[in-house]
Protein backbone atom coordinates (compact mmCIF):
# COMPACT_ATOMS: atom_id res chain seq x y z
CA UNK A 1 0.00 0.00 0.00
CA UNK A 2 1.31 3.42 -0.88
CA UNK A 3 1.85 5.60 2.18
CA UNK A 4 1.28 8.70 0.07
CA UNK A 5 4.94 9.69 0.24
CA UNK A 6 7.05 9.76 -2.93
CA UNK A 7 9.11 6.63 -3.41
CA UNK A 8 12.52 7.63 -4.90
CA UNK A 9 13.57 3.98 -5.20
CA UNK A 10 11.21 3.72 -8.18
CA UNK A 11 13.60 5.92 -10.15
CA UNK A 12 16.30 3.25 -9.98
CA UNK A 13 13.96 0.29 -10.48
CA UNK A 14 12.15 1.70 -13.51
CA UNK A 15 14.99 3.85 -14.92
CA UNK A 16 12.96 7.03 -14.69
CA UNK A 17 13.67 10.50 -13.41
CA UNK A 18 13.23 11.32 -9.76
CA UNK A 19 10.40 13.73 -10.63
CA UNK A 20 8.51 11.07 -12.59
CA UNK A 21 9.03 8.55 -9.78
CA UNK A 22 7.48 11.06 -7.39
CA UNK A 23 4.45 11.45 -9.67
CA UNK A 24 3.96 7.70 -10.04
CA UNK A 25 4.21 7.06 -6.32
CA UNK A 26 2.69 10.35 -5.15
CA UNK A 27 -0.42 12.07 -6.47
CA UNK A 28 -0.87 9.81 -9.50
CA UNK A 29 -0.37 6.68 -7.40
CA UNK A 30 -3.05 7.78 -4.96
CA UNK A 31 -5.73 8.09 -7.65
CA UNK A 32 -8.65 5.94 -6.40
CA UNK A 33 -9.25 4.11 -9.70
CA UNK A 34 -6.04 4.26 -11.70
CA UNK A 35 -3.40 4.58 -9.01
CA UNK A 36 -2.60 0.88 -8.70
CA UNK A 37 -2.25 0.51 -12.48
CA UNK A 38 0.37 3.18 -13.17
CA UNK A 39 3.52 1.36 -12.07
CA UNK A 40 2.62 -2.08 -13.45
CA UNK A 41 1.61 -0.54 -16.78
CA UNK A 42 4.75 1.58 -16.92
CA UNK A 43 6.90 -1.43 -16.12
CA UNK A 44 5.21 -3.62 -18.75
CA UNK A 45 5.75 -0.93 -21.38
CA UNK A 46 9.35 -0.37 -20.37
CA UNK A 47 10.12 -4.10 -20.52
CA UNK A 48 8.36 -4.44 -23.89
CA UNK A 49 10.31 -1.56 -25.45
CA UNK A 50 13.57 -2.94 -24.07
CA UNK A 51 12.80 -6.36 -25.58
CA UNK A 52 11.89 -4.84 -28.95
CA UNK A 53 15.14 -2.84 -28.93
CA UNK A 54 17.07 -6.09 -28.35
CA UNK A 55 15.15 -8.00 -31.04
CA UNK A 56 15.08 -5.44 -33.87
CA UNK A 57 17.50 -2.85 -35.26
CA UNK A 58 16.72 0.76 -34.33
CA UNK A 59 15.88 1.79 -37.89
CA UNK A 60 13.12 -0.83 -37.95
CA UNK A 61 11.58 -0.57 -34.49
CA UNK A 62 11.78 3.16 -33.67
CA UNK A 63 9.49 4.34 -36.51
CA UNK A 64 6.90 1.78 -35.40
CA UNK A 65 7.15 2.82 -31.75
CA UNK A 66 6.79 6.49 -32.70
CA UNK A 67 3.64 5.87 -34.75
CA UNK A 68 5.02 6.21 -38.28
CA UNK A 69 3.17 3.02 -39.26
CA UNK A 70 -0.07 3.87 -37.45
CA UNK A 71 -1.11 3.69 -33.84
CA UNK A 72 0.29 0.73 -31.92
CA UNK A 73 -0.07 -0.69 -28.46
CA UNK A 74 1.77 -3.37 -26.54
CA UNK A 75 0.00 -6.09 -28.58
CA UNK A 76 -0.22 -4.64 -32.08
CA UNK A 77 3.42 -3.52 -32.22
CA UNK A 78 4.39 -7.18 -32.70
CA UNK A 79 1.96 -7.57 -35.61
CA UNK A 80 3.38 -4.57 -37.43
CA UNK A 81 6.99 -5.59 -36.85
CA UNK A 82 6.31 -9.15 -38.04
CA UNK A 83 4.31 -7.94 -41.06
CA UNK A 84 1.21 -9.94 -40.07
CA UNK A 85 -1.06 -6.93 -40.41
CA UNK A 86 -0.33 -6.44 -44.09
CA UNK A 87 1.97 -3.47 -43.41
CA UNK A 88 5.66 -4.16 -43.38
CA UNK A 89 7.83 -1.51 -41.83
CA UNK A 90 10.53 -0.08 -44.07
Phi and psi in radians as a Rosetta constraint file:
Dihedral C 1 N 2 CA 2 C 2 CIRCULARHARMONIC -1.351 0.35
Dihedral N 2 CA 2 C 2 N 3 CIRCULARHARMONIC 2.208 0.35
Dihedral C 2 N 3 CA 3 C 3 CIRCULARHARMONIC -1.325 0.35
Dihedral N 3 CA 3 C 3 N 4 CIRCULARHARMONIC -0.094 0.35
Dihedral C 3 N 4 CA 4 C 4 CIRCULARHARMONIC 1.616 0.35
Dihedral N 4 CA 4 C 4 N 5 CIRCULARHARMONIC -0.156 0.35
Dihedral C 4 N 5 CA 5 C 5 CIRCULARHARMONIC -1.619 0.35
Dihedral N 5 CA 5 C 5 N 6 CIRCULARHARMONIC 2.499 0.35
Dihedral C 5 N 6 CA 6 C 6 CIRCULARHARMONIC -0.998 0.35
Dihedral N 6 CA 6 C 6 N 7 CIRCULARHARMONIC 2.505 0.35
Dihedral C 6 N 7 CA 7 C 7 CIRCULARHARMONIC -1.967 0.35
Dihedral N 7 CA 7 C 7 N 8 CIRCULARHARMONIC 1.564 0.35
Dihedral C 7 N 8 CA 8 C 8 CIRCULARHARMONIC -1.041 0.35
Dihedral N 8 CA 8 C 8 N 9 CIRCULARHARMONIC -0.427 0.35
Dihedral C 8 N 9 CA 9 C 9 CIRCULARHARMONIC -1.076 0.35
Dihedral N 9 CA 9 C 9 N 10 CIRCULARHARMONIC -0.394 0.35
Dihedral C 9 N 10 CA 10 C 10 CIRCULARHARMONIC -1.085 0.35
Dihedral N 10 CA 10 C 10 N 11 CIRCULARHARMONIC -0.531 0.35
Dihedral C 10 N 11 CA 11 C 11 CIRCULARHARMONIC -1.035 0.35
Dihedral N 11 CA 11 C 11 N 12 CIRCULARHARMONIC -0.743 0.35
Dihedral C 11 N 12 CA 12 C 12 CIRCULARHARMONIC -1.304 0.35
Dihedral N 12 CA 12 C 12 N 13 CIRCULARHARMONIC -0.711 0.35
Dihedral C 12 N 13 CA 13 C 13 CIRCULARHARMONIC -1.147 0.35
Dihedral N 13 CA 13 C 13 N 14 CIRCULARHARMONIC -0.778 0.35
Dihedral C 13 N 14 CA 14 C 14 CIRCULARHARMONIC -1.794 0.35
Dihedral N 14 CA 14 C 14 N 15 CIRCULARHARMONIC 0.108 0.35
Dihedral C 14 N 15 CA 15 C 15 CIRCULARHARMONIC 0.951 0.35
Dihedral N 15 CA 15 C 15 N 16 CIRCULARHARMONIC 0.886 0.35
Dihedral C 15 N 16 CA 16 C 16 CIRCULARHARMONIC -2.166 0.35
Dihedral N 16 CA 16 C 16 N 17 CIRCULARHARMONIC 2.939 0.35
Dihedral C 16 N 17 CA 17 C 17 CIRCULARHARMONIC -1.239 0.35
Dihedral N 17 CA 17 C 17 N 18 CIRCULARHARMONIC 2.752 0.35
Dihedral C 17 N 18 CA 18 C 18 CIRCULARHARMONIC -1.013 0.35
Dihedral N 18 CA 18 C 18 N 19 CIRCULARHARMONIC -0.727 0.35
Dihedral C 18 N 19 CA 19 C 19 CIRCULARHARMONIC -1.093 0.35
Dihedral N 19 CA 19 C 19 N 20 CIRCULARHARMONIC -0.740 0.35
Dihedral C 19 N 20 CA 20 C 20 CIRCULARHARMONIC -1.203 0.35
Dihedral N 20 CA 20 C 20 N 21 CIRCULARHARMONIC -0.650 0.35
Dihedral C 20 N 21 CA 21 C 21 CIRCULARHARMONIC -1.067 0.35
Dihedral N 21 CA 21 C 21 N 22 CIRCULARHARMONIC -0.675 0.35
Dihedral C 21 N 22 CA 22 C 22 CIRCULARHARMONIC -1.157 0.35
Dihedral N 22 CA 22 C 22 N 23 CIRCULARHARMONIC -0.642 0.35
Dihedral C 22 N 23 CA 23 C 23 CIRCULARHARMONIC -1.156 0.35
Dihedral N 23 CA 23 C 23 N 24 CIRCULARHARMONIC -0.804 0.35
Dihedral C 23 N 24 CA 24 C 24 CIRCULARHARMONIC -1.112 0.35
Dihedral N 24 CA 24 C 24 N 25 CIRCULARHARMONIC -0.635 0.35
Dihedral C 24 N 25 CA 25 C 25 CIRCULARHARMONIC -1.686 0.35
Dihedral N 25 CA 25 C 25 N 26 CIRCULARHARMONIC -0.230 0.35
Dihedral C 25 N 26 CA 26 C 26 CIRCULARHARMONIC -1.691 0.35
Dihedral N 26 CA 26 C 26 N 27 CIRCULARHARMONIC -2.016 0.35
Dihedral C 26 N 27 CA 27 C 27 CIRCULARHARMONIC -1.036 0.35
Dihedral N 27 CA 27 C 27 N 28 CIRCULARHARMONIC -0.786 0.35
Dihedral C 27 N 28 CA 28 C 28 CIRCULARHARMONIC -1.110 0.35
Dihedral N 28 CA 28 C 28 N 29 CIRCULARHARMONIC -0.745 0.35
Dihedral C 28 N 29 CA 29 C 29 CIRCULARHARMONIC -1.159 0.35
Dihedral N 29 CA 29 C 29 N 30 CIRCULARHARMONIC -0.358 0.35
Dihedral C 29 N 30 CA 30 C 30 CIRCULARHARMONIC -1.581 0.35
Dihedral N 30 CA 30 C 30 N 31 CIRCULARHARMONIC -0.007 0.35
Dihedral C 30 N 31 CA 31 C 31 CIRCULARHARMONIC -1.018 0.35
Dihedral N 31 CA 31 C 31 N 32 CIRCULARHARMONIC 2.307 0.35
Dihedral C 31 N 32 CA 32 C 32 CIRCULARHARMONIC -1.125 0.35
Dihedral N 32 CA 32 C 32 N 33 CIRCULARHARMONIC -0.504 0.35
Dihedral C 32 N 33 CA 33 C 33 CIRCULARHARMONIC -1.803 0.35
Dihedral N 33 CA 33 C 33 N 34 CIRCULARHARMONIC -0.736 0.35
Dihedral C 33 N 34 CA 34 C 34 CIRCULARHARMONIC -1.748 0.35
Dihedral N 34 CA 34 C 34 N 35 CIRCULARHARMONIC -0.246 0.35
Dihedral C 34 N 35 CA 35 C 35 CIRCULARHARMONIC -0.904 0.35
Dihedral N 35 CA 35 C 35 N 36 CIRCULARHARMONIC -0.770 0.35
Dihedral C 35 N 36 CA 36 C 36 CIRCULARHARMONIC -1.301 0.35
Dihedral N 36 CA 36 C 36 N 37 CIRCULARHARMONIC -0.176 0.35
Dihedral C 36 N 37 CA 37 C 37 CIRCULARHARMONIC -1.648 0.35
Dihedral N 37 CA 37 C 37 N 38 CIRCULARHARMONIC -0.363 0.35
Dihedral C 37 N 38 CA 38 C 38 CIRCULARHARMONIC -1.015 0.35
Dihedral N 38 CA 38 C 38 N 39 CIRCULARHARMONIC -0.975 0.35
Dihedral C 38 N 39 CA 39 C 39 CIRCULARHARMONIC -1.146 0.35
Dihedral N 39 CA 39 C 39 N 40 CIRCULARHARMONIC -0.812 0.35
Dihedral C 39 N 40 CA 40 C 40 CIRCULARHARMONIC -1.054 0.35
Dihedral N 40 CA 40 C 40 N 41 CIRCULARHARMONIC -0.688 0.35
Dihedral C 40 N 41 CA 41 C 41 CIRCULARHARMONIC -1.181 0.35
Dihedral N 41 CA 41 C 41 N 42 CIRCULARHARMONIC -0.729 0.35
Dihedral C 41 N 42 CA 42 C 42 CIRCULARHARMONIC -1.094 0.35
Dihedral N 42 CA 42 C 42 N 43 CIRCULARHARMONIC -0.745 0.35
Dihedral C 42 N 43 CA 43 C 43 CIRCULARHARMONIC -1.139 0.35
Dihedral N 43 CA 43 C 43 N 44 CIRCULARHARMONIC -0.761 0.35
Dihedral C 43 N 44 CA 44 C 44 CIRCULARHARMONIC -1.045 0.35
Dihedral N 44 CA 44 C 44 N 45 CIRCULARHARMONIC -0.765 0.35
Dihedral C 44 N 45 CA 45 C 45 CIRCULARHARMONIC -1.141 0.35
Dihedral N 45 CA 45 C 45 N 46 CIRCULARHARMONIC -0.727 0.35
Dihedral C 45 N 46 CA 46 C 46 CIRCULARHARMONIC -1.094 0.35
Dihedral N 46 CA 46 C 46 N 47 CIRCULARHARMONIC -0.769 0.35
Dihedral C 46 N 47 CA 47 C 47 CIRCULARHARMONIC -1.168 0.35
Dihedral N 47 CA 47 C 47 N 48 CIRCULARHARMONIC -0.665 0.35
Dihedral C 47 N 48 CA 48 C 48 CIRCULARHARMONIC -1.129 0.35
Dihedral N 48 CA 48 C 48 N 49 CIRCULARHARMONIC -0.809 0.35
Dihedral C 48 N 49 CA 49 C 49 CIRCULARHARMONIC -1.111 0.35
Dihedral N 49 CA 49 C 49 N 50 CIRCULARHARMONIC -0.709 0.35
Dihedral C 49 N 50 CA 50 C 50 CIRCULARHARMONIC -1.081 0.35
Dihedral N 50 CA 50 C 50 N 51 CIRCULARHARMONIC -0.730 0.35
Dihedral C 50 N 51 CA 51 C 51 CIRCULARHARMONIC -1.141 0.35
Dihedral N 51 CA 51 C 51 N 52 CIRCULARHARMONIC -0.759 0.35
Dihedral C 51 N 52 CA 52 C 52 CIRCULARHARMONIC -1.075 0.35
Dihedral N 52 CA 52 C 52 N 53 CIRCULARHARMONIC -0.690 0.35
Dihedral C 52 N 53 CA 53 C 53 CIRCULARHARMONIC -1.147 0.35
Dihedral N 53 CA 53 C 53 N 54 CIRCULARHARMONIC -0.547 0.35
Dihedral C 53 N 54 CA 54 C 54 CIRCULARHARMONIC -1.315 0.35
Dihedral N 54 CA 54 C 54 N 55 CIRCULARHARMONIC -0.606 0.35
Dihedral C 54 N 55 CA 55 C 55 CIRCULARHARMONIC -1.468 0.35
Dihedral N 55 CA 55 C 55 N 56 CIRCULARHARMONIC -0.467 0.35
Dihedral C 55 N 56 CA 56 C 56 CIRCULARHARMONIC -2.257 0.35
Dihedral N 56 CA 56 C 56 N 57 CIRCULARHARMONIC 2.620 0.35
Dihedral C 56 N 57 CA 57 C 57 CIRCULARHARMONIC -1.191 0.35
Dihedral N 57 CA 57 C 57 N 58 CIRCULARHARMONIC 2.663 0.35
Dihedral C 57 N 58 CA 58 C 58 CIRCULARHARMONIC -0.971 0.35
Dihedral N 58 CA 58 C 58 N 59 CIRCULARHARMONIC -0.724 0.35
Dihedral C 58 N 59 CA 59 C 59 CIRCULARHARMONIC -1.160 0.35
Dihedral N 59 CA 59 C 59 N 60 CIRCULARHARMONIC -0.288 0.35
Dihedral C 59 N 60 CA 60 C 60 CIRCULARHARMONIC -1.665 0.35
Dihedral N 60 CA 60 C 60 N 61 CIRCULARHARMONIC -0.739 0.35
Dihedral C 60 N 61 CA 61 C 61 CIRCULARHARMONIC -1.510 0.35
Dihedral N 61 CA 61 C 61 N 62 CIRCULARHARMONIC -0.625 0.35
Dihedral C 61 N 62 CA 62 C 62 CIRCULARHARMONIC -1.089 0.35
Dihedral N 62 CA 62 C 62 N 63 CIRCULARHARMONIC -0.751 0.35
Dihedral C 62 N 63 CA 63 C 63 CIRCULARHARMONIC -1.060 0.35
Dihedral N 63 CA 63 C 63 N 64 CIRCULARHARMONIC -0.617 0.35
Dihedral C 63 N 64 CA 64 C 64 CIRCULARHARMONIC -1.184 0.35
Dihedral N 64 CA 64 C 64 N 65 CIRCULARHARMONIC -0.798 0.35
Dihedral C 64 N 65 CA 65 C 65 CIRCULARHARMONIC -1.108 0.35
Dihedral N 65 CA 65 C 65 N 66 CIRCULARHARMONIC -0.557 0.35
Dihedral C 65 N 66 CA 66 C 66 CIRCULARHARMONIC -1.599 0.35
Dihedral N 66 CA 66 C 66 N 67 CIRCULARHARMONIC 0.204 0.35
Dihedral C 66 N 67 CA 67 C 67 CIRCULARHARMONIC 1.469 0.35
Dihedral N 67 CA 67 C 67 N 68 CIRCULARHARMONIC 0.225 0.35
Dihedral C 67 N 68 CA 68 C 68 CIRCULARHARMONIC -1.233 0.35
Dihedral N 68 CA 68 C 68 N 69 CIRCULARHARMONIC -0.248 0.35
Dihedral C 68 N 69 CA 69 C 69 CIRCULARHARMONIC -2.030 0.35
Dihedral N 69 CA 69 C 69 N 70 CIRCULARHARMONIC 0.435 0.35
Dihedral C 69 N 70 CA 70 C 70 CIRCULARHARMONIC 1.758 0.35
Dihedral N 70 CA 70 C 70 N 71 CIRCULARHARMONIC 2.997 0.35
Dihedral C 70 N 71 CA 71 C 71 CIRCULARHARMONIC -1.200 0.35
Dihedral N 71 CA 71 C 71 N 72 CIRCULARHARMONIC 2.402 0.35
Dihedral C 71 N 72 CA 72 C 72 CIRCULARHARMONIC -2.293 0.35
Dihedral N 72 CA 72 C 72 N 73 CIRCULARHARMONIC 2.764 0.35
Dihedral C 72 N 73 CA 73 C 73 CIRCULARHARMONIC -2.303 0.35
Dihedral N 73 CA 73 C 73 N 74 CIRCULARHARMONIC -2.996 0.35
Dihedral C 73 N 74 CA 74 C 74 CIRCULARHARMONIC -1.103 0.35
Dihedral N 74 CA 74 C 74 N 75 CIRCULARHARMONIC -0.395 0.35
Dihedral C 74 N 75 CA 75 C 75 CIRCULARHARMONIC -1.601 0.35
Dihedral N 75 CA 75 C 75 N 76 CIRCULARHARMONIC -0.863 0.35
Dihedral C 75 N 76 CA 76 C 76 CIRCULARHARMONIC -1.293 0.35
Dihedral N 76 CA 76 C 76 N 77 CIRCULARHARMONIC -0.310 0.35
Dihedral C 76 N 77 CA 77 C 77 CIRCULARHARMONIC -1.057 0.35
Dihedral N 77 CA 77 C 77 N 78 CIRCULARHARMONIC -0.636 0.35
Dihedral C 77 N 78 CA 78 C 78 CIRCULARHARMONIC -1.156 0.35
Dihedral N 78 CA 78 C 78 N 79 CIRCULARHARMONIC -0.672 0.35
Dihedral C 78 N 79 CA 79 C 79 CIRCULARHARMONIC -1.106 0.35
Dihedral N 79 CA 79 C 79 N 80 CIRCULARHARMONIC -0.755 0.35
Dihedral C 79 N 80 CA 80 C 80 CIRCULARHARMONIC -1.180 0.35
Dihedral N 80 CA 80 C 80 N 81 CIRCULARHARMONIC -0.761 0.35
Dihedral C 80 N 81 CA 81 C 81 CIRCULARHARMONIC -1.175 0.35
Dihedral N 81 CA 81 C 81 N 82 CIRCULARHARMONIC -0.524 0.35
Dihedral C 81 N 82 CA 82 C 82 CIRCULARHARMONIC -1.537 0.35
Dihedral N 82 CA 82 C 82 N 83 CIRCULARHARMONIC -0.179 0.35
Dihedral C 82 N 83 CA 83 C 83 CIRCULARHARMONIC 1.413 0.35
Dihedral N 83 CA 83 C 83 N 84 CIRCULARHARMONIC 0.182 0.35
Dihedral C 83 N 84 CA 84 C 84 CIRCULARHARMONIC -1.313 0.35
Dihedral N 84 CA 84 C 84 N 85 CIRCULARHARMONIC -0.160 0.35
Dihedral C 84 N 85 CA 85 C 85 CIRCULARHARMONIC -1.712 0.35
Dihedral N 85 CA 85 C 85 N 86 CIRCULARHARMONIC 0.094 0.35
Dihedral C 85 N 86 CA 86 C 86 CIRCULARHARMONIC 1.582 0.35
Dihedral N 86 CA 86 C 86 N 87 CIRCULARHARMONIC -0.210 0.35
Dihedral C 86 N 87 CA 87 C 87 CIRCULARHARMONIC -1.908 0.35
Dihedral N 87 CA 87 C 87 N 88 CIRCULARHARMONIC 2.124 0.35
Dihedral C 87 N 88 CA 88 C 88 CIRCULARHARMONIC -1.851 0.35
Dihedral N 88 CA 88 C 88 N 89 CIRCULARHARMONIC 2.195 0.35
Dihedral C 88 N 89 CA 89 C 89 CIRCULARHARMONIC -1.107 0.35
Dihedral N 89 CA 89 C 89 N 90 CIRCULARHARMONIC 2.587 0.35
